[in-house]
Structure formats: structure tokens, C-alpha cells
């Protein structure tokens, strides 16, 4: 799911500029200049006018300050106004994705359209293929589709010998596996929090960068500046994100002001132990299958859309849950920050009283840039020797399964099914298995992102390259 394009570049530029102000301690004083500094009169842009580009940048910056766009009361309120509110807030809301309506292009939802490649051929195969009378072909005129009759079956597209009919989706809606995003009356997209599983697929898919996740980078650095004990809990997939030794990345996090850095791979070992024991107990009592429980988007999916499968989901907590629970035993007053590859963890952390904030890999990269950290000058933090290597393997798809196999008394009883990315077909399969009470295997690993957490929506390295960097630490 991780991608890099101009929309992502703009997002990361905003993050870096805000991070620099946050790190330098002059955010409130300088934040109002950000849209104007990014889009000066002598700089080219892709919007209709410079004023719209600046307006969009303002709203995206609001999200970086931790606000939903719907939180705006008066459009005349300045970014410094919101920065002051952010500096004083004590609580956050649970909605983690926001649509920047100014950036949304209100894509026309027509699905199948006839392009100018239509040759007005004599055979009219498209009209004969259509069973609903939606395809209209007039003499000596290109074909066109009556959208009031079209059922989006695609038969006309398959029949056209010139490939003149194409499928034109609304990218964000097409990417969402649960139908959580749809158009308002004005054509702008809206995310239904009751349906959203926070997989981040819509955010990655939008070509206009109109979907933003809320950031709490400012809140985290505020706590560091106030001298509080702030501990970073880093996800296993962080090990593959930067073109630097993992130990130096952990040292760099401390350079930002974090009191300590804890590998969540420690919690992954706990998840493995508990899932393995539970799986063996379930099989002994005759259960047909069990699913994993560590992916945040998967947890949202079964809670909101497949309640019938919950009895088959492992009761084991996620690696982050176990790590935070363990830390709280001795660090009752510390601020715990989970360093994450995806937006799903933002939602999960909001529900976990032991975790205070989430910092994404993109935000971490922005803070490294703001602090002007020179990795060549850093010593390597020694990795926790008590962590069993396969805990770090949770970062990759099938990593959980491999961990359980290494821990099980008899690995041969494990017949795995790997859900390598949540999509509509995978969801149909999961619903069917839940309804039937049986599946083609007895251990189902579910990962929302193809390839696993190394391909989360907030990652900054190519997933295969990230996996190659992590693999040596999983032995």
C-alpha cells in the first residue's frame, strides 16, 4: 500500500515544515506563513489558482495539528488559532481520518464510460452484450451509456473489440473494502466512522491527497519540551524503514528527546506465546479454526462488519497492548508513544488507556529532518537480546504464523491460511468461513496491508526492501 507520488511529497513537505516549527519551538508564531511559503507567487502548482492551493494547504495543516476538518467553526480562523488550541488540549477525538473538502475533486461516479476510441462499428457488440438496455448505439454515432439503466456489469467493456469502453472508478471508494467512504450531496467524499476500519487504503488511493490522518506530533513534542518522561514504543516494521542501521535509528529517536526506546517486538513474543497456547487449546477441544488478532484494521473489520467471526478470533492482545501493559507496571506516569506504520494503530491506541499517542514513520522522518540529525555521528543502540528474533518477523506477512509454528509443541497441526491484504474477496471468504463454521485451514493470519506492516500506509520504504533489512534480525 505504501506509495510515493506528488501528493505524498506535498504531504511530507507539510509534515517537515510543521515538524521544524515544532522542534524549534516557534509553531504558533510562524504557522500562518506555511501555506504562503509553500506556494509563493513565483512557484508553479497544480491547482486552478494559487489561492486554492494555499487554502488546501491550510486545511491539510489543520490535520497535521490534530484536527478533523469538520472541527472548523469559522473559516476565518487562522492556523495559529488552531495551534494555540492544540497546545492547550487535554483530550483527542476518536475519528482519525479526515477529508479535506477543498482538495477533493468530487470525482464523477459513472463507472463505465465510452471513450472517443469508439469506431461506431456495424456489429454493435456492446449493445448486444448489454442485457439491461443501457448501451445505446445510434446510426453513424458513437455509442453511449444510459447511466439510469446501467448496472455496472462490465459486459459492454468485455465485448468492445476496440477497448473503447473503460471502467472509471472513484479511486478512494474503489479502494475501500467495506464501503465506508461515499459522496455527500455536494459530491465531496465523506468517511463514515461507523463503517471505517482505518486501513488507510482510501488515503493512499486518492490522487489529490484529499484524505489526511490526524497527527499528534505537536502534542508529543510538547510533552518532551515540558520535561516529561516520554517513551517511544517502536513497531517491528521500523527496522526496515531507514537506510541506516536499526540501532542508529533507535539512537536518533532518543536524540529527539525521548527518554527511552522500547521494541514492541518484545510484546510480539508475548502475543506469540498466548496465541500458540490458545490455538493448541482450541484444537484440543475440537474448534475448526482460529484467526490472529494483532492487525488493527482486522480488529476494526470483525467488530464492525463480521461480528459472527469474533468467536474464532484469538483472545491474545496485540504486541503494542502487551508492551504498553508491561511498561505501565513500572512507568505509571510516563507518556507512552507508539511509533507506527499505519493509521489503524491511531484508532487502536485511542481505545487503549495505556497508550497516549501515535507517531507515524512519516512524522518520525519529518522530526529527524527538523532536528538535522546526522546518523554518521550516532552510535548504535544495542538491540534487546531478550527478544526472540521471530518477534521482529511480525512486520512481514506470514510472520505471525511462522512465530506460532516456532513456538508450538507440534507445528505439523498448523494448517495456515494467509490473508495477504484485506480486500472485498478476502472479506467475503472470512464471512463465509464464519457462517459455515469451518475453513480450508485451521490457523488464519489476517493482515490488512499486502506484504504486512512493512507496507503500511505510513511507511517510507519499499516493502520488499524493508523486509530484506528486517529478516537478519528475525533469526
Secondary structure as a PSIPRED ss2 file (coil, helix, strand):
# PSIPRED VFORMAT (PSIPRED V4.0)

   1 X C   1.000  0.000  0.000
   2 X C   1.000  0.000  0.000
   3 X C   1.000  0.000  0.000
   4 X C   1.000  0.000  0.000
   5 X C   1.000  0.000  0.000
   6 X H   0.000  1.000  0.000
   7 X H   0.000  1.000  0.000
   8 X H   0.000  1.000  0.000
   9 X H   0.000  1.000  0.000
  10 X H   0.000  1.000  0.000
  11 X H   0.000  1.000  0.000
  12 X H   0.000  1.000  0.000
  13 X H   0.000  1.000  0.000
  14 X H   0.000  1.000  0.000
  15 X H   0.000  1.000  0.000
  16 X H   0.000  1.000  0.000
  17 X H   0.000  1.000  0.000
  18 X H   0.000  1.000  0.000
  19 X H   0.000  1.000  0.000
  20 X H   0.000  1.000  0.000
  21 X H   0.000  1.000  0.000
  22 X H   0.000  1.000  0.000
  23 X H   0.000  1.000  0.000
  24 X H   0.000  1.000  0.000
  25 X C   1.000  0.000  0.000
  26 X C   1.000  0.000  0.000
  27 X H   0.000  1.000  0.000
  28 X H   0.000  1.000  0.000
  29 X H   0.000  1.000  0.000
  30 X H   0.000  1.000  0.000
  31 X H   0.000  1.000  0.000
  32 X H   0.000  1.000  0.000
  33 X H   0.000  1.000  0.000
  34 X H   0.000  1.000  0.000
  35 X H   0.000  1.000  0.000
  36 X H   0.000  1.000  0.000
  37 X H   0.000  1.000  0.000
  38 X H   0.000  1.000  0.000
  39 X C   1.000  0.000  0.000
  40 X C   1.000  0.000  0.000
  41 X C   1.000  0.000  0.000
  42 X C   1.000  0.000  0.000
  43 X C   1.000  0.000  0.000
  44 X C   1.000  0.000  0.000
  45 X C   1.000  0.000  0.000
  46 X C   1.000  0.000  0.000
  47 X C   1.000  0.000  0.000
  48 X C   1.000  0.000  0.000
  49 X C   1.000  0.000  0.000
  50 X H   0.000  1.000  0.000
  51 X H   0.000  1.000  0.000
  52 X H   0.000  1.000  0.000
  53 X H   0.000  1.000  0.000
  54 X H   0.000  1.000  0.000
  55 X H   0.000  1.000  0.000
  56 X H   0.000  1.000  0.000
  57 X H   0.000  1.000  0.000
  58 X H   0.000  1.000  0.000
  59 X H   0.000  1.000  0.000
  60 X H   0.000  1.000  0.000
  61 X H   0.000  1.000  0.000
  62 X H   0.000  1.000  0.000
  63 X H   0.000  1.000  0.000
  64 X H   0.000  1.000  0.000
  65 X C   1.000  0.000  0.000
  66 X C   1.000  0.000  0.000
  67 X C   1.000  0.000  0.000
  68 X C   1.000  0.000  0.000
  69 X H   0.000  1.000  0.000
  70 X H   0.000  1.000  0.000
  71 X H   0.000  1.000  0.000
  72 X C   1.000  0.000  0.000
  73 X C   1.000  0.000  0.000
  74 X C   1.000  0.000  0.000
  75 X C   1.000  0.000  0.000
  76 X C   1.000  0.000  0.000
  77 X C   1.000  0.000  0.000
  78 X C   1.000  0.000  0.000
  79 X H   0.000  1.000  0.000
  80 X H   0.000  1.000  0.000
  81 X H   0.000  1.000  0.000
  82 X H   0.000  1.000  0.000
  83 X H   0.000  1.000  0.000
  84 X H   0.000  1.000  0.000
  85 X H   0.000  1.000  0.000
  86 X H   0.000  1.000  0.000
  87 X H   0.000  1.000  0.000
  88 X H   0.000  1.000  0.000
  89 X C   1.000  0.000  0.000
  90 X C   1.000  0.000  0.000
  91 X C   1.000  0.000  0.000
  92 X C   1.000  0.000  0.000
  93 X C   1.000  0.000  0.000
  94 X C   1.000  0.000  0.000
  95 X C   1.000  0.000  0.000
  96 X C   1.000  0.000  0.000
  97 X E   0.000  0.000  1.000
  98 X E   0.000  0.000  1.000
  99 X E   0.000  0.000  1.000
 100 X C   1.000  0.000  0.000
 101 X C   1.000  0.000  0.000
 102 X C   1.000  0.000  0.000
 103 X C   1.000  0.000  0.000
 104 X C   1.000  0.000  0.000
 105 X C   1.000  0.000  0.000
 106 X C   1.000  0.000  0.000
 107 X C   1.000  0.000  0.000
 108 X C   1.000  0.000  0.000
 109 X C   1.000  0.000  0.000
 110 X C   1.000  0.000  0.000
 111 X E   0.000  0.000  1.000
 112 X E   0.000  0.000  1.000
 113 X E   0.000  0.000  1.000
 114 X E   0.000  0.000  1.000
 115 X C   1.000  0.000  0.000
 116 X C   1.000  0.000  0.000
 117 X C   1.000  0.000  0.000
 118 X C   1.000  0.000  0.000
 119 X C   1.000  0.000  0.000
 120 X C   1.000  0.000  0.000
 121 X C   1.000  0.000  0.000
 122 X C   1.000  0.000  0.000
 123 X C   1.000  0.000  0.000
 124 X C   1.000  0.000  0.000
 125 X H   0.000  1.000  0.000
 126 X H   0.000  1.000  0.000
 127 X H   0.000  1.000  0.000
 128 X H   0.000  1.000  0.000
 129 X H   0.000  1.000  0.000
 130 X C   1.000  0.000  0.000
 131 X C   1.000  0.000  0.000
 132 X C   1.000  0.000  0.000
 133 X C   1.000  0.000  0.000
 134 X C   1.000  0.000  0.000
 135 X E   0.000  0.000  1.000
 136 X E   0.000  0.000  1.000
 137 X C   1.000  0.000  0.000
 138 X C   1.000  0.000  0.000
 139 X C   1.000  0.000  0.000
 140 X C   1.000  0.000  0.000
 141 X C   1.000  0.000  0.000
 142 X C   1.000  0.000  0.000
 143 X C   1.000  0.000  0.000
 144 X E   0.000  0.000  1.000
 145 X E   0.000  0.000  1.000
 146 X C   1.000  0.000  0.000
 147 X C   1.000  0.000  0.000
 148 X C   1.000  0.000  0.000
 149 X C   1.000  0.000  0.000
 150 X C   1.000  0.000  0.000
 151 X C   1.000  0.000  0.000
 152 X C   1.000  0.000  0.000
 153 X C   1.000  0.000  0.000
 154 X C   1.000  0.000  0.000
 155 X H   0.000  1.000  0.000
 156 X H   0.000  1.000  0.000
 157 X H   0.000  1.000  0.000
 158 X H   0.000  1.000  0.000
 159 X H   0.000  1.000  0.000
 160 X C   1.000  0.000  0.000
 161 X C   1.000  0.000  0.000
 162 X C   1.000  0.000  0.000
 163 X C   1.000  0.000  0.000
 164 X C   1.000  0.000  0.000
 165 X E   0.000  0.000  1.000
 166 X E   0.000  0.000  1.000
 167 X E   0.000  0.000  1.000
 168 X E   0.000  0.000  1.000
 169 X C   1.000  0.000  0.000
 170 X C   1.000  0.000  0.000
 171 X H   0.000  1.000  0.000
 172 X H   0.000  1.000  0.000
 173 X H   0.000  1.000  0.000
 174 X H   0.000  1.000  0.000
 175 X H   0.000  1.000  0.000
 176 X C   1.000  0.000  0.000
 177 X C   1.000  0.000  0.000
 178 X C   1.000  0.000  0.000
 179 X C   1.000  0.000  0.000
 180 X C   1.000  0.000  0.000
 181 X E   0.000  0.000  1.000
 182 X E   0.000  0.000  1.000
 183 X E   0.000  0.000  1.000
 184 X C   1.000  0.000  0.000
 185 X C   1.000  0.000  0.000
 186 X C   1.000  0.000  0.000
 187 X C   1.000  0.000  0.000
 188 X C   1.000  0.000  0.000
 189 X E   0.000  0.000  1.000
 190 X E   0.000  0.000  1.000
 191 X E   0.000  0.000  1.000
 192 X C   1.000  0.000  0.000
 193 X C   1.000  0.000  0.000
 194 X C   1.000  0.000  0.000
 195 X C   1.000  0.000  0.000
 196 X C   1.000  0.000  0.000
 197 X C   1.000  0.000  0.000
 198 X C   1.000  0.000  0.000
 199 X C   1.000  0.000  0.000
 200 X C   1.000  0.000  0.000
 201 X H   0.000  1.000  0.000
 202 X H   0.000  1.000  0.000
 203 X H   0.000  1.000  0.000
 204 X H   0.000  1.000  0.000
 205 X H   0.000  1.000  0.000
 206 X C   1.000  0.000  0.000
 207 X C   1.000  0.000  0.000
 208 X C   1.000  0.000  0.000
 209 X C   1.000  0.000  0.000
 210 X C   1.000  0.000  0.000
 211 X E   0.000  0.000  1.000
 212 X E   0.000  0.000  1.000
 213 X E   0.000  0.000  1.000
 214 X C   1.000  0.000  0.000
 215 X C   1.000  0.000  0.000
 216 X C   1.000  0.000  0.000
 217 X H   0.000  1.000  0.000
 218 X H   0.000  1.000  0.000
 219 X H   0.000  1.000  0.000
 220 X H   0.000  1.000  0.000
 221 X H   0.000  1.000  0.000
 222 X H   0.000  1.000  0.000
 223 X H   0.000  1.000  0.000
 224 X H   0.000  1.000  0.000
 225 X H   0.000  1.000  0.000
 226 X C   1.000  0.000  0.000
 227 X C   1.000  0.000  0.000
 228 X C   1.000  0.000  0.000
 229 X C   1.000  0.000  0.000
 230 X E   0.000  0.000  1.000
 231 X E   0.000  0.000  1.000
 232 X E   0.000  0.000  1.000
 233 X E   0.000  0.000  1.000
 234 X E   0.000  0.000  1.000
 235 X C   1.000  0.000  0.000
 236 X H   0.000  1.000  0.000
 237 X H   0.000  1.000  0.000
 238 X H   0.000  1.000  0.000
 239 X H   0.000  1.000  0.000
 240 X H   0.000  1.000  0.000
 241 X C   1.000  0.000  0.000
 242 X C   1.000  0.000  0.000
 243 X C   1.000  0.000  0.000
 244 X C   1.000  0.000  0.000
 245 X C   1.000  0.000  0.000
 246 X H   0.000  1.000  0.000
 247 X H   0.000  1.000  0.000
 248 X H   0.000  1.000  0.000
 249 X H   0.000  1.000  0.000
 250 X H   0.000  1.000  0.000
 251 X H   0.000  1.000  0.000
 252 X H   0.000  1.000  0.000
 253 X H   0.000  1.000  0.000
 254 X H   0.000  1.000  0.000
 255 X H   0.000  1.000  0.000
 256 X C   1.000  0.000  0.000
 257 X C   1.000  0.000  0.000
 258 X C   1.000  0.000  0.000
 259 X C   1.000  0.000  0.000
 260 X E   0.000  0.000  1.000
 261 X E   0.000  0.000  1.000
 262 X E   0.000  0.000  1.000
 263 X E   0.000  0.000  1.000
 264 X C   1.000  0.000  0.000
 265 X H   0.000  1.000  0.000
 266 X H   0.000  1.000  0.000
 267 X H   0.000  1.000  0.000
 268 X H   0.000  1.000  0.000
 269 X H   0.000  1.000  0.000
 270 X H   0.000  1.000  0.000
 271 X H   0.000  1.000  0.000
 272 X H   0.000  1.000  0.000
 273 X H   0.000  1.000  0.000
 274 X H   0.000  1.000  0.000
 275 X H   0.000  1.000  0.000
 276 X H   0.000  1.000  0.000
 277 X H   0.000  1.000  0.000
 278 X H   0.000  1.000  0.000
 279 X H   0.000  1.000  0.000
 280 X H   0.000  1.000  0.000
 281 X H   0.000  1.000  0.000
 282 X H   0.000  1.000  0.000
 283 X H   0.000  1.000  0.000
 284 X H   0.000  1.000  0.000
 285 X C   1.000  0.000  0.000
 286 X C   1.000  0.000  0.000
 287 X C   1.000  0.000  0.000
 288 X C   1.000  0.000  0.000
 289 X C   1.000  0.000  0.000
 290 X E   0.000  0.000  1.000
 291 X E   0.000  0.000  1.000
 292 X C   1.000  0.000  0.000
 293 X C   1.000  0.000  0.000
 294 X C   1.000  0.000  0.000
 295 X C   1.000  0.000  0.000
 296 X H   0.000  1.000  0.000
 297 X H   0.000  1.000  0.000
 298 X H   0.000  1.000  0.000
 299 X H   0.000  1.000  0.000
 300 X H   0.000  1.000  0.000
 301 X H   0.000  1.000  0.000
 302 X H   0.000  1.000  0.000
 303 X H   0.000  1.000  0.000
 304 X H   0.000  1.000  0.000
 305 X C   1.000  0.000  0.000
 306 X C   1.000  0.000  0.000
 307 X H   0.000  1.000  0.000
 308 X H   0.000  1.000  0.000
 309 X H   0.000  1.000  0.000
 310 X H   0.000  1.000  0.000
 311 X H   0.000  1.000  0.000
 312 X H   0.000  1.000  0.000
 313 X E   0.000  0.000  1.000
 314 X C   1.000  0.000  0.000
 315 X C   1.000  0.000  0.000
 316 X C   1.000  0.000  0.000
 317 X C   1.000  0.000  0.000
 318 X C   1.000  0.000  0.000
 319 X H   0.000  1.000  0.000
 320 X H   0.000  1.000  0.000
 321 X H   0.000  1.000  0.000
 322 X H   0.000  1.000  0.000
 323 X H   0.000  1.000  0.000
 324 X H   0.000  1.000  0.000
 325 X H   0.000  1.000  0.000
 326 X H   0.000  1.000  0.000
 327 X H   0.000  1.000  0.000
 328 X H   0.000  1.000  0.000
 329 X C   1.000  0.000  0.000
 330 X C   1.000  0.000  0.000
 331 X C   1.000  0.000  0.000
 332 X C   1.000  0.000  0.000
 333 X C   1.000  0.000  0.000
 334 X C   1.000  0.000  0.000
 335 X E   0.000  0.000  1.000
 336 X E   0.000  0.000  1.000
 337 X E   0.000  0.000  1.000
 338 X E   0.000  0.000  1.000
 339 X E   0.000  0.000  1.000
 340 X E   0.000  0.000  1.000
 341 X C   1.000  0.000  0.000
 342 X C   1.000  0.000  0.000
 343 X C   1.000  0.000  0.000
 344 X H   0.000  1.000  0.000
 345 X H   0.000  1.000  0.000
 346 X H   0.000  1.000  0.000
 347 X H   0.000  1.000  0.000
 348 X H   0.000  1.000  0.000
 349 X H   0.000  1.000  0.000
 350 X H   0.000  1.000  0.000
 351 X H   0.000  1.000  0.000
 352 X C   1.000  0.000  0.000
 353 X C   1.000  0.000  0.000
 354 X C   1.000  0.000  0.000
 355 X C   1.000  0.000  0.000
 356 X C   1.000  0.000  0.000
 357 X E   0.000  0.000  1.000
 358 X E   0.000  0.000  1.000
 359 X E   0.000  0.000  1.000
 360 X E   0.000  0.000  1.000
 361 X H   0.000  1.000  0.000
 362 X H   0.000  1.000  0.000
 363 X H   0.000  1.000  0.000
 364 X H   0.000  1.000  0.000
 365 X H   0.000  1.000  0.000
 366 X H   0.000  1.000  0.000
 367 X H   0.000  1.000  0.000
 368 X H   0.000  1.000  0.000
 369 X H   0.000  1.000  0.000
 370 X H   0.000  1.000  0.000
 371 X C   1.000  0.000  0.000
 372 X C   1.000  0.000  0.000
 373 X C   1.000  0.000  0.000
 374 X C   1.000  0.000  0.000
 375 X H   0.000  1.000  0.000
 376 X H   0.000  1.000  0.000
 377 X H   0.000  1.000  0.000
 378 X C   1.000  0.000  0.000
 379 X C   1.000  0.000  0.000
 380 X C   1.000  0.000  0.000
 381 X C   1.000  0.000  0.000
 382 X C   1.000  0.000  0.000
 383 X C   1.000  0.000  0.000
 384 X C   1.000  0.000  0.000
 385 X C   1.000  0.000  0.000
 386 X C   1.000  0.000  0.000
 387 X C   1.000  0.000  0.000
 388 X C   1.000  0.000  0.000
 389 X H   0.000  1.000  0.000
 390 X H   0.000  1.000  0.000
 391 X H   0.000  1.000  0.000
 392 X H   0.000  1.000  0.000
 393 X H   0.000  1.000  0.000
 394 X H   0.000  1.000  0.000
 395 X H   0.000  1.000  0.000
 396 X C   1.000  0.000  0.000
 397 X C   1.000  0.000  0.000
 398 X C   1.000  0.000  0.000
 399 X H   0.000  1.000  0.000
 400 X H   0.000  1.000  0.000
 401 X H   0.000  1.000  0.000
 402 X H   0.000  1.000  0.000
 403 X H   0.000  1.000  0.000
 404 X H   0.000  1.000  0.000
 405 X H   0.000  1.000  0.000
 406 X H   0.000  1.000  0.000
 407 X H   0.000  1.000  0.000
 408 X C   1.000  0.000  0.000
 409 X C   1.000  0.000  0.000
 410 X C   1.000  0.000  0.000
 411 X H   0.000  1.000  0.000
 412 X H   0.000  1.000  0.000
 413 X H   0.000  1.000  0.000
 414 X C   1.000  0.000  0.000
 415 X C   1.000  0.000  0.000
 416 X E   0.000  0.000  1.000
 417 X E   0.000  0.000  1.000
 418 X E   0.000  0.000  1.000
 419 X E   0.000  0.000  1.000
 420 X E   0.000  0.000  1.000
 421 X C   1.000  0.000  0.000
 422 X C   1.000  0.000  0.000
 423 X C   1.000  0.000  0.000
 424 X H   0.000  1.000  0.000
 425 X H   0.000  1.000  0.000
 426 X H   0.000  1.000  0.000
 427 X H   0.000  1.000  0.000
 428 X H   0.000  1.000  0.000
 429 X H   0.000  1.000  0.000
 430 X H   0.000  1.000  0.000
 431 X H   0.000  1.000  0.000
 432 X H   0.000  1.000  0.000
 433 X H   0.000  1.000  0.000
 434 X H   0.000  1.000  0.000
 435 X H   0.000  1.000  0.000
 436 X H   0.000  1.000  0.000
 437 X C   1.000  0.000  0.000
 438 X C   1.000  0.000  0.000
 439 X C   1.000  0.000  0.000
 440 X C   1.000  0.000  0.000
 441 X C   1.000  0.000  0.000
 442 X C   1.000  0.000  0.000
 443 X E   0.000  0.000  1.000
 444 X E   0.000  0.000  1.000
 445 X E   0.000  0.000  1.000
 446 X E   0.000  0.000  1.000
 447 X E   0.000  0.000  1.000
 448 X C   1.000  0.000  0.000
 449 X C   1.000  0.000  0.000
 450 X C   1.000  0.000  0.000
 451 X C   1.000  0.000  0.000
 452 X C   1.000  0.000  0.000
 453 X H   0.000  1.000  0.000
 454 X H   0.000  1.000  0.000
 455 X H   0.000  1.000  0.000
 456 X C   1.000  0.000  0.000
 457 X C   1.000  0.000  0.000
 458 X C   1.000  0.000  0.000
 459 X C   1.000  0.000  0.000
 460 X C   1.000  0.000  0.000
 461 X C   1.000  0.000  0.000
 462 X C   1.000  0.000  0.000
 463 X H   0.000  1.000  0.000
 464 X H   0.000  1.000  0.000
 465 X H   0.000  1.000  0.000
 466 X H   0.000  1.000  0.000
 467 X H   0.000  1.000  0.000
 468 X H   0.000  1.000  0.000
 469 X H   0.000  1.000  0.000
 470 X H   0.000  1.000  0.000
 471 X H   0.000  1.000  0.000
 472 X H   0.000  1.000  0.000
 473 X H   0.000  1.000  0.000
 474 X H   0.000  1.000  0.000
 475 X C   1.000  0.000  0.000
